[in-house]
Amino acid sequence: MFALKLERREATPPWLYVAIPFLAIGVTLVFIAGLVWLSGVGLVETFYYFFLQPLTSRFSILEVLVKSTPLLLTGTAVALAFSASYWNIGAEGQLYAGAVAAAWCGIVLHDVSALIGIPAVILCGALAGALWALVPAWLKTRWAVDEVVTTLLLNSIMLFIVSALLNGPWRDPITHWPQSPTIAAATQFPRLLPRSRLHLGFAVALGTLVCLWWGISQMSFGLKVRAVGRGREAARFMGIKVQRVTFAVALLSGAIAGLAGAGEVAGIHYHLIEAISPGYGYSGIVIATLGNLHPLGVGLAALFIGLISTGAQTASRALGVPVFLGEVIQAVLLLTMLAMLLLRIYRVRWS
């Protein structure tokens, strides 16, 4: 009689780190194929509109990059936090905090040049995200309060704050639409390419990703972050101030997520709205996990999720499939990836 048996690995093969994300994607597509079959739509057509059609024209390719811009930032924010074993689930709230600060800055700075307005919006977004991450970081390092709970609850609090602003002092006095006033032209991000929505935020996101790679792999601070992430007690034995590193990582993670909110305000909408994020902060968790917390993996995962988001809208228009199928793919992908991570520790054998 044959049976499957899990055996603990003595060492994880290097190739497995690369293979696991692709294996998780393959398993996810098998599950999604079942849902598509139940919906009565052609499987080949659905996958074509999801993964290939968005790459067939200049406009759709640039739209994939536009969708990927906030995902690059939230994925980078979550990956940095997770690298230090700080489980930041609050990137969504930190994104909204950055969006609120960017909208306020864009409203106030109406008589300045773009050389002052654009850096000011970026700085305000980053500072607001860091400040919103300050409370859970302090509770974690001072009182050992679980950051998963505090960061997750602060997401809802920030959404209520945004709703109160847009239905109160920032409500449009003419249309009574719940949105902030339009930000000044000097604070709006310029377009990187003509006849497209691709804006300066994409360059900021790529620069942030490169800075993460440089900081983690080349700087002493990155060594401390990796040491804390792999073992807090061992890091203390090495003389690393674990609480200080954790606190700094939490604030940096919040600042990067805040940049995503600033980019959506200054680069896409030009005012604050309640639905400025369809869950970019939570998608950042999927991206960081799928990318193995590595900057290159995070970049590729963000582009892949951006492709899925664009493809979901295309498939919905062409075939009538629910547009939220893209969110289902992300959820299944996260669960599959977490299950596949066990292969780093265990191997499956027939016995």
C-alpha positions, 0 to 999 in steps of 0.5 A: 500500500502506498501513501504520501509522507512529509519529511523535514528537509535538512536544507532547502534547494536554491531552485525551490525558491524560484519554482514555488511561485510558479507552482502556486500560479499553476495550481491557482489556474487549475482551481480558477479553471473549475470556476470558469467552467461552472460559469459556462464561459469558454476556458481558453477565451477567458484565459486569453482575455485575462493574460494575453489580450492586455498585452496586445496594444500600447494602451492596454500595456500602459494600463497594466503599468498604471494598475501596477504602480500602487501595487509596486509600492504596497508590495514593497512596503509589505515585503520590507515589513515581513522581512523583519518579521513585522506583520504589517497588515495595515498598508491599506490604511497607510495608503489612505493616510498618504492619500488624505495628506496628499489631497490636503497638500494639493489643496493648500499649495495652490500658488507654488511651482511644480518644483515645490508642489510635486516633492511636497505632495510626495513628502506629505504622503510618505510622512502621513503613511509613517505617522499612521504606522507609528501607533502599532509600531510603538505598541509592538516595540513597547508593549509587545502588542500583536501588530496584526490586530492593530494594523488591521483595525487601523485600516477601518478607522482610516476609512471612517476618517476618509468618509467623515472628511468627504461627507463633511468639510471636503464635500463638493459644495456644488455637486454635493459629491463626496470628494475633496476639492481638485488639487492644484495643477502644480501638485499633479504628477506629469505624464511619462508618456503622451496619450496615456495615464502612466504618470510620475508615480510609476518612476517613484515606485521603481525607484523605491523598489531599487532602494529596497534592493540596495538597502536590504542587500548592500547596507548594514541596516539591511543585514540587521533587518534580515537578522531580526527577521530570521531570529530575534533572539539570535539578533540580540545575541549579535548585539542588534537593537531589535526593537529599534530595527523593528520600529524603523522598519514599521515606519518605513513600511508605512511611508512607502504605502503612503506613497501609493496613496499620494500617487493615486491622488496626484497622478490619477484622480486629482482629488480624494475619493472613498474608493481610491483603493480597491484593496491595493494594500491587501494585494500588497500581501499577495505580492510580497508573498508571491515574490518571496520578499525579494525586490525582483520577485515583488516587482514581477509579482506586482506586474502580474497582479496588475495584469490580472486586474486589467484582464479582469475588466477586459474579460468582463466586458468581452465575455460577461464574466464577473469582474471580481474574478480577478480578486478571487484569483488573488485570494486563491493565489495567496492561499496556494502560495502559503500552502506551497511555502511548506515545501521549503521545510518539508518534502513529499515522498511516497512510502 
